[in-house]
Amino acid sequence: MKRRQFIQSGSLMTLPIFLGGLEVNAIAKSSLFNLVNNTDDRILVIIQLNGGNDGLNMVIPMDQYQGLTSVRPDLLIPETKVLKLTDLTGVNPNMTGIQRLYNEGKIGVVQSVGYPNQNRSHFRSTDIWTSASAADEYLSTGWLGRYLDLKYPGYPTDYPNEEYPDPFAITLGAVVSETCQGSISNFSFTLTGQDSILTVEETEAPQATETCYYKNIDFVKTTISQSNAYAARVLEAFDKGNNISSYGADNRLAQQLKIVANLISGGLQTKIYVTSLGGFDTHANQVQIGDSTLGNHANLLKTVSDAIASFMDDCQALGINERVVGMTFSEFGRQIAANNSFGTDHGTAAPLFVFGTCINPQVLGNNPSIPQQVTPQEGVAMQYDFRSVYATLLVDWLGAKDSDIKTVLFDDFAKLPLIQGCIPDDVTEVDKGSEIQVFPNPCTSETTLRFTLDAKAHIHIAVYDVLGSMIRLITDKSLDGGDHSIKIDTMSLVSGAYHIRMQQNHMVQTLRFIKV
């Protein structure tokens, strides 16, 4: 049989362009199952929900039905049909797989995840999530790309090689993920399936080195050689891998995760997989008129739930479950109040899932507070900065150093208690925090924040408007243990609703107050 040469269509120009003198056949001689030890054996799977997912219709605050009934009566899931995770929190009735995984200790929920000064543009907010930038900062690298730059310096020069023959990241889809964009090249190899790996013949080297086309032809030749090397490894893992559990044939996300499980079981050493599902921009017909448990969003949530459940079952059956942790994210949540088209408009914070055998099966954070009357365009107040989720996965799962966090994320974001088991020395403990009170509420010229600290702690307190913009930093320093009372001047604030967000180590609390 003729020697096969492969390249993934659509990923040619995103792959490294130098082989460093390593022949393609030298790569093929290394063991496919030469898996490295410790944290290098762990894999992160990312599920991007494109369009802005309505978190209030996915993770339902069961203690907020009075407010939900008032502000989104046509979208509200009947309380009797909510699938309970805890006494206070449940999920959409179409997410039976998520409920089962939660009961099995394989799903965690992080409430109200976002970032200060929320941008409600799909493109810009996606850029912020994938680059881990501040809202007013523009970066040309992705957060995982910067991490991989630290771990594999010099890439793409001299890669692939005998020690690292496989792609460091794989994007399931037609477009390479900006999440994995490094300082020089993207670490991600794009893939839609085994059949999408196409044959490409290598070009002949140009004879005259001084011709105007020499550099261009040499660039194409080198890129094809390296892409063929990666593609051959991926195809070999396809052939050696397996799936045991069943995946829905019409489930777009499940089919991506099926490929992920197949490649992991086939021995591919890829560290990061990025998958995605679109359709979450539910401005209209989010639910079926007359039955809020049906409709476009219900179908999407069922797709997500069934896909993650099939993937986790497959990982368990394949014996790779302790190597895999995953997370979901969307560029923003939706507004609290429904619009007039049986849908929701662009909002701010929203919950996300983490999944795996080694995660902490919990609902982290408080249910969002839903008043009976909301300000126009009001979104869910942020509790957790998404970069704290990233920091936790980098350190507690992928094995990054604490000192690397500031290099990768440009600040020392607090880790969250997301990982437990599988890495007993690195588990982040939960902080109990301190209950906070705001009075008077409503207020006119000032209000007072009261709280008690058990011991000295660093406290960050800020005031946000209902669109998610931070309008005033109250304090960001260490405070001694004991009772504290902080007056907040509200004279200059226009009448309306605001949020006070207080972060104490890993504990975050958000309270809504009214200026009249």
Secondary structure, DSSP 4 states (H G I P E B T S, - for coil): -PPP-EEETT-GGGS----TT--HHHHHTS-TT-PPPGGGG-EEEEEEETT---HHHHEEEGGGHHHHHHH-TTTPPPGGG-EESSSSEEE-TT-HHHHHHHHTT-EEEEEEEE-SS----HHHHHHHHHHT--TT---SS-HHHHHHHHHSTTTTTT-S-SS--S-SEEEESSS--GGGB-SSSB-EEEES-GGGEEE-PPPPPPS-TTSTTHHHHHHHHHHHHHHHHHHHHHHHHHHH----S---TT-HHHHHHHHHHHHHHTT----EEEEEE-----SS-SSBTTBTTSSHHHHHHHHHHHHHHHHHHHHHHHT-GGGEEEEEE-S--BBSS--TTSS--B-S-EEEEEESTTB--SEESPPPP--SS--TT-BPPP-EEHHHHHHHIIIIIT---TTHHHHHHSS-PPP-S-B-SS-TTSPPPPP-----EEESSSBSSEEEEEEEESS-EEEEEEEEETTS-EEEEEEEEEE-SEEEEEEEE-TTSPSEEEEEEEEETTEEEEEEEEE-
